[in-house]
Amino acid sequence: MGNFFDLNNKVAIITGSSRGIGKGIALRFSELGAKIIVSSRKIDACEEVVKQIVDSGGTASAYECNISNKDACEGLIKFAKEKYGKLDVLVCNAASNPYYGKLAEIPDESFEKIMNNNVKSNLWLCKSAIPHLKDNQNGSSIIIVSSIAGLQGVKNLGAYSISKTADIGLIRSLAVELGKYKINVNGLCPGIIKTDFAKALWENPEILKDVESYAPLQRIGTTDEVAGAAILLASKPGAFITGQVITMDGGITIAGRG
């Protein structure tokens, strides 16, 4: 019967995969047989992840891509097609948050950067990938990494929250448009995960203590716990799921403070 969650010979692009959640997804996808395109702004860091995958018996290539650049996003999709002849899975994980503070005081440039990097770039990537994803008779997957910040209001992270809410709208609308082509479009909404991106949160003793006391599971998450949901959405067991978001936050968004 083989592995129920088999990704053998699937070609997967994962943006922002030189570290954190993206890297975790890349490594786990590779273990299940996927051919990985590791991508981020830092090609040296991408090459390190590629080496880790190849040394473990997997297949991977690196591509430098700054998601704020439309040509770079289109080039990433083109590279995957030229390198491996097809594309099965697109994981839009890269994002940025250059501003921490009140929405009433956010500079226009910061807001535009957040919306461009976290929303528009995902649309660019999807638009470029869709023609190739349509070619797969057995179906394809788009996975966009949103956040629990997209499900609720967040103090001092308002612009980031807006962008992640917009990603959920993008997921739902693309799912409606692409279902007839057997392209599933879903999202992941992580809470605080132990990554460099969220370091300012989980290294803050007050925030960590608050999360651990408030979340039903009383802890923050790991990259593997996000990768597991991504595997479901990219593999055959998740083929009937589309237009949805899976939240992995230790239960914090459903817990009342009572």
N, C-alpha and C positions, 0 to 999 in steps of 0.2 A: 504493500500500500504506500510505502514511503512516508515522507513527512507531510502531515496534513497542511502545514503552513509553508509548503515548498515555494521558493522563489527562483528555482533553478533556471538559469539562462535569461531571466528577466533583466533588462537594462534599466537602471535607476539613476536618475540625476538627483542629487541632494545638495541644495544650496546651504551655505553656512556650515559645511560639514568638516571643517578643519578642527573643530572643537565642540564641546558641549553636547546638546541634544542632537545636532546634525551628525556629529561624529559617532555618537552612540547608535543612531539609526543606520549609518553606513556600515559600521562593524557588524551589527546583527543581521542586516540584509545580506551582507557578504557571506556570513556563516550559513545562510539558507540558500546559497547558490546564485545570488544576484551579481551582475556585473555593475560596478559602481563608478559613477563619475563624481569624484570628490571636488567640491568647488567652494572657494571663498576669495576674499581680496588678497590673501597671503599665500602665494603659490608654494613657498617653502613649507608652510604648515600643512598644506594639502598633500605635498609629496611625502611627508612623514606619515600621514594616515594611509596613503596608498602603499607605502612600504610595509606598514603594519598588516594591511590586508593581504598583500602578495606573500609576505613571509608566513602567513597563516594558511596559504594555499588558495587564496581567493583571487579575483580578477578586478582590477581597478585602474583608473587613470585620473590624472589631476587636470583641472582647468581653472585658470585665474578669472574670476568674474566679480566685478563690482556691480551689485544689483541696481545701483543708482544710474547706471549707464545702459540705455536701451540696446545699443549695439552689442554690448558685452553679454546681455541676457540672451539675445538672439544668437550670438556666437556660441554660447554654451549649448543650446539645443542643437545647433548645427554640428558642433563637435561630437556630441553623443551619437548622432545619426551616422556621421562619417566614420567614427571609430568602431562602432559595434553594429551598424546596419539597421538599427531600429531603436525605439524608445517605448518602454512599457510603463514606467512609473516616474512621475515627477513629484518630488517633495520640496515644497517652497518653505524653507525653514529660516533663511537669513532675514534678519530684521535689525533695526537700530532704535535707540532711544537717547538722543543727545540732550534732552531737557528733563529736569526734575524740578517741579514747582507748580505754581497755580496756573490754571488755564487763563485766568484774567490777566496774567502777566507774560504769557508766552510770546516770544518774538515770531513774526510771520515766517522768517527763514527756518526756524526750528520746527514749526508746525508743518511747513511744506516738506521739509526733509523727512520727517517721520511718516507723513502720508505717502510720499513718493517711494520711500524705501520699503515700507511695510504693506502697501496696498498696490500702488501702480506697478511696481516691479513684479509683483505676483501675477498681475494681469498680463504684463509683457511676456513673462515666461510661459504662461498658459496659452496665450495666443500663438506663440511660436511652436509650442509643443503639440497643440491639438491636431494639426494635419498628420503628424507622425503617430500619435496615439490612436487615431481613427483607423490606421492600417492594421491593427492587431485584431484578428478574428476572435481571439479568446478574451478580449476585454483589456482595458488599461485603467490606471489609477492616477488621480491627482490628489495629493495630500497637502493641505496648507496648514502650517503651524500657527494657530492663533494663540489665545491665552485666556486664563480666567479673568484677566483684565478686560477682555472683550464681552464678558458676561455680567459685569457689575461696574459700578462707579468706583474709581480708585483715587484716593487723595494723592496729589502731587505727581500722578502719572496719567493725567487726564487725556493728553494728546495720544499717548501710547494706547490707552484704553479705546479711544475713538478709532484708531487705526485697526485695532484687533477686532472691534465690533464690525467694522467695514469688511474685514476679511471673511467674517461669518456670512455676511450678505453676498460676497463674491462666491463663496462655496455653494450656497443655496442656488443662486442664479445659474452658475455654470452647471450644476448638477441637473437642473431642469433642461438646459439647452443641450447637454451632451449625453444624456441617458440613452437616446436612440442609437448612439454610436458605441454602446457598451463601455463608455468611459465613466467610471465612478469618481465622484468628487466629494471629498470629506475633509474634516478638519480635526486637529488636536488642540485641546485647551489645557495646557499644563498649568499647575499652580507654581509654587516656588520649588524649583529643581536645583540640585546642587551642581551648578555650573558657574563658570567665570562671569557669564552675562548677568547672573542673579547674585553675584558675590556680595554686593552692597547690602542686599536684603538678608541673606542667611548668615553673613558674618556680623550682623548687628545683633547683639545679645538680646535687646528688647524685642525686636521683631521676631527673632527665632523663638524666644520664650513665649511670645503671644501666639504664634502659629502652633507651637507644640501643645499649648494649653487649650487652644480653641478648636483645632482640627480634630475630627473624630479619631483619625489614626495617629494623632499626636506626634507628627514628624513631617519633614519636608521629603520630596521625592528624589529619585535617581533617574539618570538618563535611560537606563534599561527599562524603567517603568513607563517611559514615553515610547521607547522603541517597540515595546511589546504591542501597543495599540497600533502603531504604524505597520507592523508586520501583518496584523489582522486585516487592515484596510488595503494592503497591497497584495494579499494572497487570496486564493480561491474561497476560503471560509468567509471572507468579507465581501464577496461578490454581489450580495443583495443589499448592501448598505450604500446609500448615496444621499448627499445633501445633509449629512449629519456631522455633529462634532462630538468627540469623546473627551470627557473631562477627567484628568488625572490630577487630583489636588488634595488627596487625603480626606476628602469630604468637606473641605472648608466652605465651599459655596452653598452647601445645603444645611450647614450647622447654624442654629440660632443661638445668639448670645444669652438668651433667657433672663 
